[in-house]
């Protein structure tokens, strides 16, 4: 792949994160194409240079080129970043497959697990893009879109099995105040990024119930233990979960006021119905769907995931949040490392 083509980037997904990521990358790379599904969002960016629907208040640089045509977005792009919700990823990638430049690297920015198949996002990419399976990667870390758009400092980790792929992506995806670290533990990066959303809903429920800072810290610590147990069983390194895509993203999502997942949890804790909350949300809270997948992974692997189990029962079976907390505290006492 030529150096010029290698650093030509397409971002697939015109939500808040895709828009912010494309804007950040355009500072270094200039021409960044942005595929947008919604015609209204496309018109907003093209005519007003602002994504008022998903990222209001931030100018989209002129070097970000929006389009509703996947073929146009992907033409001659050596790096393709997929920034769509996890439950849309397979369909979008299937549509993009015939337009990808041979030799392109494809990196998932989605943080979730596919319901039903329980596939991680790079596994979905590999299935839909068999000719690119050696060049798929995941990027994850504490990255609220609004703060990235504001140019505030943050970092993320990019992971691929092939170190040459991670080297290319690390160099290309780093920005002036966006530091990218390289990793080969794809499983750990993706499990940490997906499951932290479930824990953020739990932390939000705790806050909504008025349980205070101690309870939130307890949930973060035990949530990290739960995520790590599952990840290690699936083949990840335990050290990965102390990094940006593990502890870093978990703390951010469980405590930050910009967290959609925490917000959902807080509203549930205050007594609102899940259906009412979700029907009024324009953007996706990934943890709602991931809670179902987390329980599926727990049952498939035999790894106990009591917090995820209770979040699933509250969100999808209508269980009372206070009752769920009582049951968590009634569990048999054990060593902390168990």
Buried (B, 14 or more C-beta within 10 A) or exposed (E): BEEEBBBBBBBBBBBBBBBBBBBBBBBBBBBBBBBBBBEEBBEBBBEEBBBEBBBEEBEBBEBBBBBBEBEEBBBEBBBBBBBBBBBBBBEBBEBBBEBBBEEBBBBBBBBBBBBEEBBBBBBBBBBBBEEBBEBBBBBBBBBBBBBBBEBEEBBBBBBBBBEEBBEBBBEBBBBEBBBBBBBBBBBBBBBBBBBBBBBBBBBBBBBBBEBEEEBBBBBBEBBBBBBBBBBBBBEBBEEBBEBBBBBBBBBBBBBBEEBBBBBBBBBBBBEBEBEEBBEEEEBBBBBBBBBBBBBBBBEEBEBBBBBBBBBBBBBBEEBEBEEBBEBBEEEEEEEEEE
